[in-house]
């Protein structure tokens, strides 16, 4: 079961300039920059109330973010929901007919285990499930 909205992921071409833009927009600085080598991305996080905004810059042309920007341009890439038990939630959603992009959760940014749901099974939205690694 979903606990809450965790973050909205936004694909950007240049993380440094996007950080400056979002600092002005949100009125607060980012609190963390982190590389996720397995996904070939550099991320930056902003706290916005209970949820976060995650900016994602590709570090390789093979990155899903690079391909997304090439096809669609910069913009909202995914929406992430926090879950209590990612394994149980993956099983539940798969039994409900959702197509998961990975069979096991993987390590993501911000100390999370993550799993993605294919946009074709979620009305065109890439959905990320997140669970704190400490949970």
Secondary structure, DSSP 8 states (H G I E B T S, - for coil): -EEEEEEEEEEES-HHHHHHHHHHHHTS---EEEEEGGGTEEEEEEEETTEEEEEEEESSTTSHHHHHHHHH-SEEEEEEEEES-HHHHHHHHHHTT--BS-SS-EEETTTEEEEEE-GGGTTT--EEEEEETT-
